[in-house]
Amino acid sequence: MRKKLEDKIDFEVKGMQEINTFPLINGFHFPLIGQIILVTTLNRQQIPNVAPKSWVSILARQPAIVGFSCNVAHDTAKNILTTGEFVINIPGAELAEKVWKASELKGQDAGEIQKVGLTPLKSVKLTTPRIAECKAHLECSLDWTKKYRDEIIIFGKVLLASIDKKALEGTPEERYKYLKLITYLEDGTYGVIKTAMKVDQS
Ligand SMILES: Cc1cc2nc3c(=O)[nH]c(=O)nc-3n(C[C@H](O)[C@H](O)[C@H](O)COP(=O)(O)O)c2cc1C
Protein backbone atom coordinates (compact mmCIF):
# COMPACT_ATOMS: atom_id res chain seq x y z
CA MET A 1 0.00 0.00 0.00
CA ARG A 2 1.29 3.50 -0.83
CA LYS A 3 2.07 5.79 2.09
CA LYS A 4 -0.11 8.91 2.21
CA LEU A 5 1.84 11.97 1.01
CA GLU A 6 2.00 14.71 3.63
CA ASP A 7 0.54 18.18 3.00
CA LYS A 8 3.15 20.72 1.89
CA ILE A 9 3.43 24.43 2.70
CA ASP A 10 5.07 26.60 -0.02
CA PHE A 11 7.18 29.71 0.67
CA GLU A 12 8.34 32.28 -1.90
CA VAL A 13 12.04 32.84 -1.11
CA LYS A 14 13.51 36.32 -1.56
CA GLY A 15 16.43 35.76 0.77
CA MET A 16 17.29 34.23 4.09
CA GLN A 17 17.16 36.19 7.31
CA GLU A 18 20.51 36.92 8.83
CA ILE A 19 20.15 35.08 12.10
CA ASN A 20 23.00 32.94 13.35
CA THR A 21 24.16 32.43 9.77
CA PHE A 22 21.48 29.75 9.46
CA PRO A 23 18.94 29.53 6.59
CA LEU A 24 15.86 30.88 8.31
CA ILE A 25 12.99 31.35 5.88
CA ASN A 26 9.78 33.05 7.05
CA GLY A 27 10.61 32.10 10.62
CA PHE A 28 11.38 28.41 10.14
CA HIS A 29 14.73 26.67 9.93
CA PHE A 30 15.01 25.03 6.55
CA PRO A 31 16.34 21.48 7.04
CA LEU A 32 19.30 21.63 4.67
CA ILE A 33 22.21 21.01 6.99
CA GLY A 34 25.96 21.55 6.81
CA GLN A 35 28.77 19.77 8.58
CA ILE A 36 30.47 21.71 11.35
CA ILE A 37 34.14 22.37 10.65
CA LEU A 38 36.79 24.46 12.39
CA VAL A 39 38.68 26.72 10.02
CA THR A 40 42.15 27.81 11.07
CA THR A 41 43.85 30.81 9.49
CA LEU A 42 46.72 33.23 10.15
CA ASN A 43 46.56 37.00 10.13
CA ARG A 44 49.21 39.33 8.64
CA GLN A 45 51.23 39.05 11.87
CA GLN A 46 51.08 35.23 11.68
CA ILE A 47 48.69 35.04 14.67
CA PRO A 48 46.44 31.95 14.39
CA ASN A 49 42.64 32.23 14.38
CA VAL A 50 40.01 29.50 14.73
CA ALA A 51 36.30 29.72 13.89
CA PRO A 52 33.51 27.23 13.21
CA LYS A 53 31.76 27.22 9.84
CA SER A 54 28.98 24.99 8.57
CA TRP A 55 28.10 26.11 5.05
CA VAL A 56 30.74 23.86 3.52
CA SER A 57 31.22 21.16 0.90
CA ILE A 58 33.64 19.28 -1.34
CA LEU A 59 32.99 20.84 -4.76
CA ALA A 60 35.33 19.26 -7.31
CA ARG A 61 37.64 16.27 -7.68
CA GLN A 62 40.32 17.24 -10.23
CA PRO A 63 41.74 19.42 -8.81
CA ALA A 64 40.35 18.73 -5.33
CA ILE A 65 38.31 21.82 -4.44
CA VAL A 66 36.45 22.56 -1.21
CA GLY A 67 34.34 25.63 -0.54
CA PHE A 68 32.65 27.35 2.37
CA SER A 69 30.71 30.53 2.97
CA CYS A 70 31.89 33.16 5.44
CA ASN A 71 30.77 36.62 6.48
CA VAL A 72 33.13 39.16 4.84
CA ALA A 73 33.66 40.92 8.17
CA HIS A 74 34.92 37.76 9.91
CA ASP A 75 38.63 37.37 10.65
CA THR A 76 38.52 34.03 8.82
CA ALA A 77 37.66 35.70 5.49
CA LYS A 78 40.03 38.63 6.05
CA ASN A 79 42.93 36.31 6.95
CA ILE A 80 42.41 34.02 3.97
CA LEU A 81 42.31 36.99 1.58
CA THR A 82 45.59 38.19 3.16
CA THR A 83 47.56 34.93 3.35
CA GLY A 84 45.92 32.81 0.63
CA GLU A 85 45.69 29.73 2.84
CA PHE A 86 43.53 27.96 5.44
CA VAL A 87 42.98 24.59 7.11
CA ILE A 88 39.62 22.81 7.40
CA ASN A 89 39.66 20.76 10.63
CA ILE A 90 36.99 18.12 11.26
CA PRO A 91 35.79 18.00 14.90
CA GLY A 92 33.83 15.19 16.53
CA ALA A 93 30.88 15.58 18.92
CA GLU A 94 33.19 15.60 21.96
CA LEU A 95 34.44 19.04 20.79
CA ALA A 96 30.96 20.64 20.46
CA GLU A 97 31.31 22.91 23.51
CA LYS A 98 34.73 24.07 22.29
CA VAL A 99 33.34 24.68 18.81
CA TRP A 100 30.77 27.09 20.23
CA LYS A 101 33.40 28.70 22.43
CA ALA A 102 35.51 29.30 19.31
CA SER A 103 32.59 31.13 17.69
CA GLU A 104 32.41 33.53 20.63
CA LEU A 105 36.07 34.58 20.62
CA LYS A 106 36.56 37.86 18.76
CA GLY A 107 39.71 39.82 18.08
CA GLN A 108 43.22 39.04 17.00
CA ASP A 109 44.75 37.85 20.27
CA ALA A 110 47.56 35.35 20.22
CA GLY A 111 46.74 31.91 21.62
CA GLU A 112 43.11 31.85 20.43
CA ILE A 113 43.29 28.10 19.72
CA GLN A 114 44.60 27.42 23.24
CA LYS A 115 41.99 29.75 24.81
CA VAL A 116 39.30 27.51 23.34
CA GLY A 117 41.04 24.51 24.94
CA LEU A 118 42.49 23.15 21.71
CA THR A 119 46.07 22.49 20.59
CA PRO A 120 47.74 23.86 17.45
CA LEU A 121 49.48 21.18 15.35
CA LYS A 122 52.06 22.10 12.70
CA SER A 123 50.74 21.65 9.17
CA VAL A 124 52.66 19.78 6.48
CA LYS A 125 52.23 22.17 3.51
CA LEU A 126 51.11 25.42 5.16
CA THR A 127 52.23 27.88 7.81
CA THR A 128 48.67 27.87 9.23
CA PRO A 129 48.40 25.24 11.99
CA ARG A 130 45.95 22.34 12.15
CA ILE A 131 44.06 21.48 15.36
CA ALA A 132 45.41 18.37 17.07
CA GLU A 133 42.08 17.29 18.66
CA CYS A 134 40.29 17.27 15.28
CA LYS A 135 40.18 13.92 13.53
CA ALA A 136 40.84 15.00 9.95
CA HIS A 137 42.26 18.06 8.22
CA LEU A 138 42.46 19.60 4.75
CA GLU A 139 45.31 22.00 4.11
CA CYS A 140 44.12 24.39 1.39
CA SER A 141 45.41 27.23 -0.76
CA LEU A 142 42.94 29.93 -1.79
CA ASP A 143 41.73 29.27 -5.33
CA TRP A 144 38.77 31.59 -5.99
CA THR A 145 36.15 33.70 -4.23
CA LYS A 146 32.61 34.83 -5.04
CA LYS A 147 30.97 37.60 -3.01
CA TYR A 148 27.24 38.02 -2.33
CA ARG A 149 26.68 41.22 -0.30
CA ASP A 150 27.87 40.33 3.24
CA GLU A 151 29.07 36.85 2.42
CA ILE A 152 32.00 35.49 0.53
CA ILE A 153 32.30 31.95 -0.76
CA ILE A 154 35.86 30.76 -0.45
CA PHE A 155 37.10 28.03 -2.75
CA GLY A 156 40.28 26.26 -1.72
CA LYS A 157 42.53 23.82 -3.52
CA VAL A 158 43.33 20.90 -1.23
CA LEU A 159 47.08 20.46 -0.95
CA LEU A 160 47.13 17.81 1.76
CA ALA A 161 44.61 15.68 3.65
CA SER A 162 45.38 14.09 7.02
CA ILE A 163 43.21 11.79 9.11
CA ASP A 164 43.52 9.85 12.38
CA LYS A 165 44.63 6.25 11.86
CA LYS A 166 41.60 5.07 13.83
CA ALA A 167 39.24 6.73 11.35
CA LEU A 168 40.62 4.42 8.65
CA GLU A 169 40.34 1.17 10.58
CA GLY A 170 37.42 -1.26 10.78
CA THR A 171 33.97 -1.36 9.25
CA PRO A 172 32.23 1.83 8.10
CA GLU A 173 30.12 1.62 11.25
CA GLU A 174 33.24 1.53 13.45
CA ARG A 175 34.90 4.35 11.51
CA TYR A 176 31.92 6.70 11.76
CA LYS A 177 31.41 5.80 15.39
CA TYR A 178 34.95 7.04 15.96
CA LEU A 179 34.50 10.21 13.88
CA LYS A 180 31.18 11.32 15.47
CA LEU A 181 30.70 14.01 12.78
CA ILE A 182 28.52 16.95 13.75
CA THR A 183 26.14 19.18 11.80
CA TYR A 184 24.63 22.55 12.58
CA LEU A 185 20.86 22.25 13.04
CA GLU A 186 19.84 25.62 14.52
CA ASP A 187 20.87 28.15 17.12
CA GLY A 188 22.95 26.30 19.76
CA THR A 189 21.80 22.93 18.42
CA TYR A 190 23.81 20.30 16.59
CA GLY A 191 23.26 16.79 15.27
CA VAL A 192 25.67 13.84 15.53
CA ILE A 193 26.17 11.07 12.97
CA LYS A 194 26.20 7.99 15.20
CA THR A 195 25.65 5.19 12.74
CA ALA A 196 26.59 4.27 9.18
CA MET A 197 24.19 1.94 7.42
CA LYS A 198 24.63 0.07 4.14
CA VAL A 199 21.86 0.02 1.54
CA ASP A 200 20.91 -3.40 0.22
CA GLN A 201 22.17 -3.34 -3.38
CA SER A 202 21.41 -6.98 -4.20
C1 LIG B 1 28.21 25.69 14.70
C2 LIG B 1 28.49 27.01 14.06
C3 LIG B 1 28.51 27.13 12.69
C4 LIG B 1 28.79 28.37 12.07
N1 LIG B 1 28.80 28.45 10.70
C5 LIG B 1 29.13 29.62 10.11
C6 LIG B 1 29.22 29.70 8.68
O1 LIG B 1 28.98 28.72 7.96
N2 LIG B 1 29.57 30.88 8.14
C7 LIG B 1 29.84 32.00 8.91
O2 LIG B 1 30.17 33.06 8.36
N3 LIG B 1 29.77 31.95 10.26
C8 LIG B 1 29.42 30.79 10.87
N4 LIG B 1 29.34 30.72 12.24
C9 LIG B 1 29.62 31.94 13.04
C10 LIG B 1 31.13 32.20 13.23
O3 LIG B 1 31.82 31.08 13.68
C11 LIG B 1 31.34 33.33 14.26
O4 LIG B 1 30.70 34.51 13.82
C12 LIG B 1 32.81 33.59 14.57
O5 LIG B 1 32.90 34.53 15.62
C13 LIG B 1 33.59 34.10 13.38
O6 LIG B 1 34.93 34.14 13.80
P1 LIG B 1 36.10 34.84 12.97
O7 LIG B 1 35.80 36.35 12.96
O8 LIG B 1 37.31 34.51 13.77
O9 LIG B 1 36.09 34.26 11.59
C14 LIG B 1 29.03 29.51 12.87
C15 LIG B 1 28.99 29.40 14.28
C16 LIG B 1 28.71 28.16 14.87
C17 LIG B 1 28.67 28.06 16.35
The ligand as a Tripos MOL2 file, in Angstrom:
@<TRIPOS>MOLECULE
LIG
   31    33     1     0     0
SMALL
NO_CHARGES

@<TRIPOS>ATOM
      1 C1         28.2140   25.6890   14.6990 C.3       1 LIG1
      2 C2         28.4910   27.0130   14.0630 C.ar      1 LIG1
      3 C3         28.5090   27.1320   12.6930 C.ar      1 LIG1
      4 C4         28.7870   28.3680   12.0690 C.ar      1 LIG1
      5 N1         28.7980   28.4480   10.7040 N.ar      1 LIG1
      6 C5         29.1320   29.6240   10.1100 C.ar      1 LIG1
      7 C6         29.2200   29.7030    8.6820 C.ar      1 LIG1
      8 O1         28.9760   28.7230    7.9550 O.2       1 LIG1
      9 N2         29.5660   30.8830    8.1380 N.ar      1 LIG1
     10 C7         29.8420   32.0000    8.9130 C.ar      1 LIG1
     11 O2         30.1750   33.0620    8.3610 O.2       1 LIG1
     12 N3         29.7700   31.9490   10.2630 N.ar      1 LIG1
     13 C8         29.4190   30.7930   10.8730 C.ar      1 LIG1
     14 N4         29.3440   30.7200   12.2440 N.ar      1 LIG1
     15 C9         29.6180   31.9360   13.0410 C.3       1 LIG1
     16 C10        31.1280   32.2040   13.2310 C.3       1 LIG1
     17 O3         31.8210   31.0770   13.6760 O.3       1 LIG1
     18 C11        31.3390   33.3250   14.2620 C.3       1 LIG1
     19 O4         30.7040   34.5080   13.8250 O.3       1 LIG1
     20 C12        32.8130   33.5860   14.5670 C.3       1 LIG1
     21 O5         32.9040   34.5310   15.6150 O.3       1 LIG1
     22 C13        33.5880   34.1000   13.3850 C.3       1 LIG1
     23 O6         34.9340   34.1400   13.8010 O.3       1 LIG1
     24 P1         36.0990   34.8390   12.9710 P.3       1 LIG1
     25 O7         35.8010   36.3460   12.9580 O.co2     1 LIG1
     26 O8         37.3110   34.5090   13.7700 O.co2     1 LIG1
     27 O9         36.0850   34.2580   11.5910 O.co2     1 LIG1
     28 C14        29.0340   29.5120   12.8710 C.ar      1 LIG1
     29 C15        28.9950   29.3970   14.2760 C.ar      1 LIG1
     30 C16        28.7100   28.1570   14.8660 C.ar      1 LIG1
     31 C17        28.6750   28.0590   16.3490 C.3       1 LIG1
@<TRIPOS>BOND
     1     1     2 1
     2     2     3 ar
     3     2    30 ar
     4     3     4 ar
     5     4     5 ar
     6     4    28 ar
     7     5     6 ar
     8     6     7 ar
     9     6    13 1
    10     7     8 2
    11     7     9 ar
    12     9    10 ar
    13    10    11 2
    14    10    12 ar
    15    12    13 ar
    16    13    14 ar
    17    14    15 1
    18    14    28 ar
    19    15    16 1
    20    16    17 1
    21    16    18 1
    22    18    19 1
    23    18    20 1
    24    20    21 1
    25    20    22 1
    26    22    23 1
    27    23    24 1
    28    24    25 2
    29    24    26 1
    30    24    27 1
    31    28    29 ar
    32    29    30 ar
    33    30    31 1
@<TRIPOS>SUBSTRUCTURE
     1 LIG1         1 GROUP 0 **** ****
